[in-house]
Amino acid sequence: MDADSLTISEARANLSDVVARVRLLRRCALLTQRGKARAALVPAELGEAINKAGGPDAALAILSKRD
């Protein structure tokens, strides 16, 4: 899944379109502030899988073990 990057203010102004793109194209949208990634919108299935893994920290730990 490729990531699209947009500022938080761009995302706020176009939230419906951003959510539709994430949902339909199954792409992550990285939200930036002052050029740094601050948050991400992800397809619901990925968010649910992260929650089932125990949250973001647990999911990262699981993925780190795969290397």
C-alpha positions as CSV (number, residue, x, y, z in Angstrom):
1,M,0.0,0.0,0.0
2,D,1.5,3.3,-1.0
3,A,1.2,6.4,1.1
4,D,-0.2,9.8,0.0
5,S,1.0,12.8,2.0
6,L,-1.0,15.9,2.7
7,T,-1.0,18.6,5.3
8,I,-3.5,18.4,8.2
9,S,-5.2,21.6,6.9
10,E,-5.6,20.0,3.4
11,A,-7.0,16.9,5.0
12,R,-9.4,18.9,7.1
13,A,-10.6,20.9,4.0
14,N,-11.1,17.7,1.9
15,L,-11.9,15.1,4.6
16,S,-14.6,13.3,2.7
17,D,-12.4,12.9,-0.4
18,V,-9.4,11.8,1.7
19,V,-11.5,9.2,3.5
20,A,-13.0,8.0,0.2
21,R,-9.5,7.6,-1.4
22,V,-8.2,5.7,1.7
23,R,-11.3,3.4,1.7
24,L,-11.7,2.8,-2.1
25,L,-8.1,2.7,-3.2
26,R,-6.8,1.1,0.1
27,R,-4.1,3.7,0.4
28,C,-2.7,5.3,3.5
29,A,-2.8,9.0,3.8
30,L,0.0,10.5,5.9
31,L,-1.0,13.8,7.5
32,T,1.9,16.2,7.9
33,Q,2.5,19.4,9.9
34,R,5.5,21.6,9.1
35,G,6.8,18.9,6.8
36,K,6.8,16.1,9.4
37,A,4.4,13.1,9.4
38,R,2.1,13.5,12.4
39,A,-0.7,11.0,11.8
40,A,-2.1,8.6,9.2
41,L,-5.5,7.6,8.0
42,V,-5.5,3.9,7.1
43,P,-8.2,1.6,5.7
44,A,-10.5,0.3,8.4
45,E,-9.3,-3.3,8.0
46,L,-5.8,-2.2,8.8
47,G,-6.9,-0.2,11.8
48,E,-8.9,-3.2,13.1
49,A,-5.9,-5.5,12.6
50,I,-3.7,-3.0,14.6
51,N,-6.3,-3.0,17.4
52,K,-6.4,-6.8,17.4
53,A,-2.6,-6.9,17.7
54,G,-2.8,-4.9,20.9
55,G,-2.5,-1.4,19.5
56,P,0.1,0.5,17.4
57,D,3.1,-0.3,19.7
58,A,2.3,-4.1,19.7
59,A,1.8,-4.1,15.9
60,L,5.1,-2.4,15.4
61,A,6.8,-4.9,17.7
62,I,5.3,-7.8,15.7
63,L,6.4,-6.3,12.4
64,S,9.9,-5.7,13.7
65,K,10.3,-9.4,14.6
66,R,9.6,-10.3,11.0
67,D,12.9,-8.7,9.7
